[in-house]
Amino acid sequence: MEETQSQPAVTPLPAATLSGGPPPAAVTLPGATPPAATSPAAATPPAAVTLPAAATAKPPRELKKPEKAWYAVYTNSRAEKRVSDRIDELGIETFLPLQKTLRQWSDRKKLVEKPLISSYVFVKIIPRDYFTVRKIDGVVKFIMIQGKPVPIPEAQITNLRILCGSDAEVEVSADVYEKGDQVEVTVGSLAGLRGELIRVGRKHKVVIRIIQPGMNLTVDIKTNAIRKLAKNSDI
């Protein structure tokens, strides 16, 4: 009688429930390694992105406002008044030193005003006004040293104003004087005037240096009308 080989029984998988049934369990074959379960909490979070810190904006530096200074303008002959008037019309501060002198005609005498320094007008400007003044008809040039306009100290302009308001005889000279004592006039119409004292014969003169060493104004003065200043005083 022939022996019949028995076959192992196969258990059928349960059918998935069509409506709301649980999914079938995973089948692990013999000898296979089951997949490792991944826990949601064990997932590595993405690295945080660090944004560069915003640069601290520095407040804008306050620009220094240019300061006005006095300058000497050289003009055509006898054009001082016309140039001064034109500068004034442009709203620029100007100063034309005038001196009253007695003119003699055949039939009369008359006080007339003439420029204290021929062909010179003074302007108080900031650098950007330089070309505005330079283009005015009658202006020849600015007085310069080493290619730059020479600023004139306020004290020298004050001296010129004092001279213009006085009745003193003023001479313009290009003589070179030796440095003397610094003095200030204390009485009379020239009170407040400062300069260098020189002696010519029996006369005392106060020398006012302006613009450059080659231009001086001299005024006769009595010794009892002046006082000596400290060596470092501005004149």
Backbone hydrogen bonds in HBPLUS format (Angstrom, degrees):
<---DONOR---> <-ACCEPTOR-->    atom                        ^
c    i                          cat <-CA-CA->   ^        H-A-AA   ^      H-
h    n   atom  resd res      DA  || num        DHA   H-A  angle D-A-AA Bond
n    s   type  num  typ     dist DA aas  dist angle  dist       angle   num
A0032-ALA N   A0029-LEU O   3.20 MM   3  5.66 168.5  2.21 133.8 135.2     1
A0042-ALA N   A0039-SER O   2.97 MM   3  5.22 137.8  2.15 104.2 116.3     2
A0043-ALA N   A0040-PRO O   3.37 MM   3  5.63 164.9  2.39 106.4 110.8     3
A0069-ALA N   A0125-ILE O   2.98 MM  56  5.66 153.8  2.05 142.8 145.0     4
A0125-ILE N   A0069-ALA O   3.01 MM  56  5.66 144.1  2.15 158.3 149.0     5
A0152-ILE N   A0070-TRP O   2.79 MM  82  5.17 155.9  1.85 139.7 145.0     6
A0071-TYR N   A0123-VAL O   2.77 MM  52  5.41 146.5  1.88 152.3 163.8     7
A0123-VAL N   A0071-TYR O   2.95 MM  52  5.41 158.3  1.99 151.0 158.1     8
A0143-ILE N   A0072-ALA O   3.02 MM  71  5.68 164.1  2.05 156.4 155.7     9
A0073-VAL N   A0121-VAL O   2.70 MM  48  5.18 165.2  1.72 169.7 173.5    10
A0121-VAL N   A0073-VAL O   3.00 MM  48  5.18 153.7  2.07 146.2 154.0    11
A0074-TYR N   A0141-LYS O   2.78 MM  67  5.37 163.1  1.81 165.3 170.2    12
A0140-VAL N   A0074-TYR O   2.82 MM  66  5.58 157.7  1.87 149.3 154.9    13
A0141-LYS N   A0074-TYR O   3.28 MM  67  5.37 158.1  2.33 140.5 143.6    14
A0075-THR N   A0119-SER O   2.91 MM  44  4.87 159.8  1.95 127.7 133.7    15
A0076-ASN N   A0138-GLY O   2.87 MM  62  5.41 148.4  1.97 153.9 161.2    16
A0079-ALA N   A0076-ASN O   3.12 MM   3  5.34 148.8  2.22 136.2 129.5    17
A0083-VAL N   A0079-ALA O   2.95 MM   4  6.05 165.8  1.97 157.7 161.8    18
A0084-SER N   A0080-GLU O   2.89 MM   4  6.04 163.0  1.92 151.5 156.8    19
A0085-ASP N   A0081-LYS O   2.94 MM   4  6.13 160.8  1.98 152.4 156.9    20
A0086-ARG N   A0082-ARG O   3.09 MM   4  6.28 157.8  2.14 145.8 151.6    21
A0087-ILE N   A0083-VAL O   2.97 MM   4  6.22 159.9  2.01 154.2 159.4    22
A0088-ASP N   A0084-SER O   3.02 MM   4  6.21 156.9  2.08 145.8 152.2    23
A0089-GLU N   A0085-ASP O   2.99 MM   4  6.26 146.3  2.10 143.9 153.0    24
A0090-LEU N   A0087-ILE O   3.12 MM   3  5.27 135.3  2.33  99.0 111.1    25
A0092-ILE N   A0087-ILE O   3.33 MM   5  5.74 160.6  2.37 154.6 150.4    26
A0091-GLY N   A0088-ASP O   3.02 MM   3  5.24 160.0  2.06 110.0 114.6    27
A0124-LYS N   A0093-GLU O   3.00 MM  31  5.41 162.3  2.04 146.0 147.5    28
A0095-PHE N   A0122-PHE O   2.75 MM  27  5.04 150.7  1.84 150.6 152.1    29
A0122-PHE N   A0095-PHE O   2.97 MM  27  5.04 163.1  2.00 149.2 152.0    30
A0116-LEU N   A0097-PRO O   2.75 MM  19  5.37 169.8  1.76 132.9 135.8    31
A0099-GLN N   A0114-LYS O   2.78 MM  15  5.47 162.8  1.80 156.8 161.2    32
A0114-LYS N   A0099-GLN O   2.99 MM  15  5.47 158.3  2.03 141.5 146.7    33
A0101-THR N   A0112-VAL O   2.79 MM  11  5.48 161.8  1.82 160.5 165.0    34
A0112-VAL N   A0101-THR O   2.81 MM  11  5.48 164.7  1.84 160.1 161.9    35
A0103-ARG N   A0110-LYS O   2.69 MM   7  5.26 175.6  1.69 156.1 154.8    36
A0110-LYS N   A0103-ARG O   2.92 MM   7  5.26 154.8  1.98 147.1 155.0    37
A0105-TRP N   A0108-ARG O   2.70 MM   3  5.15 164.3  1.73 174.7 179.4    38
A0120-TYR N   A0117-ILE O   3.30 MM   3  5.84 139.7  2.48 145.9 139.2    39
A0129-ASP N   A0126-ILE O   2.93 MM   3  5.70 158.6  1.98 129.5 135.8    40
A0130-TYR N   A0127-PRO O   3.09 MM   3  5.48 165.3  2.11 116.1 120.4    41
A0133-VAL N   A0129-ASP O   3.13 MM   4  6.43 159.9  2.17 158.8 161.8    42
A0134-ARG N   A0130-TYR O   2.93 MM   4  6.14 158.3  1.98 146.8 154.0    43
A0135-LYS N   A0131-PHE O   3.09 MM   4  6.06 142.3  2.23 140.7 146.3    44
A0136-ILE N   A0133-VAL O   3.12 MM   3  5.49 163.3  2.15 113.5 118.7    45
A0139-VAL N   A0136-ILE O   3.10 MM   3  5.76 167.0  2.12 138.5 140.5    46
A0150-VAL N   A0143-ILE O   3.07 MM   7  6.26 158.2  2.12 162.1 157.2    47
A0145-ILE N   A0148-LYS O   2.95 MM   3  5.53 154.7  2.01 152.2 152.4    48
A0148-LYS N   A0145-ILE O   3.29 MM   3  5.53 162.5  2.32 107.7 112.8    49
A0156-GLN N   A0153-PRO O   3.03 MM   3  5.57 135.2  2.24 110.3 120.9    50
A0158-THR N   A0154-GLU O   2.93 MM   4  6.26 154.5  2.00 151.6 159.3    51
A0159-ASN N   A0155-ALA O   3.01 MM   4  6.29 150.4  2.10 140.3 147.8    52
A0160-LEU N   A0156-GLN O   3.08 MM   4  6.38 153.6  2.15 142.4 148.8    53
A0161-ARG N   A0157-ILE O   2.96 MM   4  6.30 153.2  2.04 149.1 156.4    54
A0162-ILE N   A0158-THR O   2.99 MM   4  6.29 156.0  2.05 150.4 156.8    55
A0163-LEU N   A0159-ASN O   2.97 MM   4  6.28 158.7  2.02 149.4 155.2    56
A0164-CYS N   A0160-LEU O   2.94 MM   4  6.18 156.0  1.99 148.3 154.7    57
A0165-GLY N   A0161-ARG O   3.08 MM   4  6.30 142.2  2.23 143.0 152.3    58
A0166-SER N   A0163-LEU O   3.23 MM   3  5.28 164.3  2.25 105.9 109.8    59
A0171-GLU N   A0218-THR O   3.11 MM  47  5.30 166.6  2.12 150.9 155.1    60
A0218-THR N   A0171-GLU O   2.93 MM  47  5.30 160.1  1.97 149.3 155.9    61
A0173-SER N   A0216-ASN O   2.93 MM  43  5.26 171.0  1.94 147.2 150.0    62
A0216-ASN N   A0173-SER O   2.89 MM  43  5.26 151.9  1.97 164.9 170.1    63
A0197-LEU N   A0181-ASP O   2.82 MM  16  5.44 163.8  1.84 159.4 164.7    64
A0229-LEU N   A0182-GLN O   2.72 MM  47  5.38 171.3  1.73 153.9 151.1    65
A0183-VAL N   A0195-GLY O   2.86 MM  12  5.64 165.1  1.89 157.9 163.0    66
A0195-GLY N   A0183-VAL O   3.04 MM  12  5.64 156.5  2.10 153.3 158.1    67
A0184-GLU N   A0227-ARG O   2.90 MM  43  5.43 150.0  1.99 150.5 160.4    68
A0227-ARG N   A0184-GLU O   2.89 MM  43  5.43 145.9  2.01 143.7 154.6    69
A0185-VAL N   A0193-LEU O   2.81 MM   8  5.29 159.6  1.85 154.0 160.5    70
A0192-GLY N   A0185-VAL O   2.78 MM   7  5.45 169.6  1.79 150.4 147.5    71
A0186-THR N   A0225-ALA O   2.75 MM  39  5.55 167.1  1.76 146.4 150.8    72
A0191-ALA N   A0188-GLY O   3.18 MM   3  5.55 160.0  2.22 118.2 118.2    73
A0193-LEU N   A0190-LEU O   2.95 MM   3  5.63 160.6  1.99 148.9 150.9    74
A0196-GLU N   A0207-VAL O   2.83 MM  11  4.96 164.6  1.85 145.3 146.7    75
A0207-VAL N   A0196-GLU O   2.65 MM  11  4.96 176.8  1.65 154.3 155.5    76
A0198-ILE N   A0205-LYS O   2.94 MM   7  5.45 170.2  1.95 164.1 166.9    77
A0205-LYS N   A0198-ILE O   3.04 MM   7  5.45 173.4  2.04 149.2 151.4    78
A0200-VAL N   A0203-LYS O   2.89 MM   3  5.28 158.6  1.94 154.0 159.7    79
A0203-LYS N   A0200-VAL O   2.92 MM   3  5.28 153.7  1.99 136.7 135.0    80
A0221-ILE N   A0204-HIS O   3.08 MM  17  5.81 165.2  2.11 151.9 151.3    81
A0206-VAL N   A0219-VAL O   2.83 MM  13  5.23 161.2  1.86 151.6 155.0    82
A0219-VAL N   A0206-VAL O   3.02 MM  13  5.23 145.6  2.14 137.0 147.8    83
A0208-ILE N   A0217-LEU O   2.69 MM   9  4.96 169.8  1.70 156.1 159.8    84
A0217-LEU N   A0208-ILE O   2.85 MM   9  4.96 150.6  1.93 136.7 146.5    85
A0210-ILE N   A0215-MET O   3.37 MM   5  6.08 172.0  2.38 150.1 152.4    86
A0212-GLN N   A0210-ILE O   2.52 MM   2  5.64 136.4  1.70 117.5 102.2    87
A0215-MET N   A0212-GLN O   3.08 MM   3  5.86 164.1  2.10 131.8 132.0    88
A0225-ALA N   A0222-LYS O   3.07 MM   3  5.49 161.4  2.10 115.2 119.2    89
A0233-SER N   A0230-ALA O   3.21 MM   3  5.55 165.8  2.23 116.5 118.1    90
